[in-house]
């Protein structure tokens, strides 16, 4: 029932209501004292007391108009009924009714909004009946058609004028209400867009973090296993493996630091990998003791969008990571299979195919467990492409991505 207001708003409403009450009181009593205008129902002294009390009541309604539009409207209706019951003429304090109708339309609930509209029409009708009908009834002998027509015309015009005045205040409030709702909707839309952008940023960073950490750890694990097997027979190979582990871990640490910087500062996107970094990726995989064959046919022509380069790099990085972790690759004890990578750079699209033998540690259906496949599909979808991954029935796991090239060659 009560709307939350700041202390400044409450103080402003109280000060405005107090000043209005003093003005309305002076405008009521000074003319009344000089002319001796009273009421047709009560004597002049009682009428003056009632007028003072009603002025105070209207001032209270004015002070409460923003805090509780419904309560302010109820107080105004009660004061108006008392005013008509005591036969008082229109008072300067009645101007508070316009402010109350404005706030019912601007700040009231949906029910109060329409009650304010009905009050504007009902108040206009009550005001017209109160002012016009007594003058017509007090002349019982005058029932000429011209006199009746005059009173009917006066009634209609008074009602139209009163309704227009009251509805004008209510309409202004309705327009303000529309503006407030539009501003709130705009703010809500801005917040929703900001939250969506933040969520997309977090998803992208999480995907990059997964790609970096999973690939680096796969290389480190493969190198560590190779060093453990070769430690006794070939110390030089073990030392080389340890060097590769150190280099891979340092590179991964740098990438993780960059991603953490993006989490702290959304503006710091940092450099993203491109096609030029593929050779380093191949070197890391080969350093893990994997037989990696790369075929490019046809060769790329023209410029390649940065988003497409990033998608190709991340998809290939994740596919090689899955092959290291779950595939039967490597040269441990002379066993293992080869990873084949094939690029086809067409004018409209680029196709990436990665195949590797399925290892015993793979999932029952030959697919790698975890978020790797989901991340690769998301990478492909971000640039408008598609990705398929699964066993080919010949003991090999195949990742096939088709990514569109914007603008062609």
Secondary structure, 3 states (H helix, E strand, C coil): CCCCCCHHHHHHHHHHHHHHHHHHHHHHHHHHHHHCCCCCCCCHHHHHHHHHHHHHHHHHHHHCCCCCHHHHHHHHHHHHHHHHHCCCCCCHHHHHHHHHHHHHHHHCCHHHHHHHHHHHHHHHHHHHHHHHHHHHHCCCCCCCHHHHHHHHHHHHHHHHHHHHHHHHHHHHHHHHHHHHHHHHHHHHHHHHHHHHHHHHHHHHHHHHHHHHHHHHHHHHHHHHHHHHHHCCCCHHHHHHHHHHHHHHHHHHHHHHHHHHHHHHCCCCCCCCCCHHHHHHHHHHHHHCCCEEEEEECCCCCCCCCHHHHHHHHHHHHHHHHHHHHHECECCHHHCCEEEEEEEEECCCEEEEEEEEEECCCCCCCCCCCCCHHHHHHHHHHHCCCEEEEEECCCCEEEEEEEEECCCCC
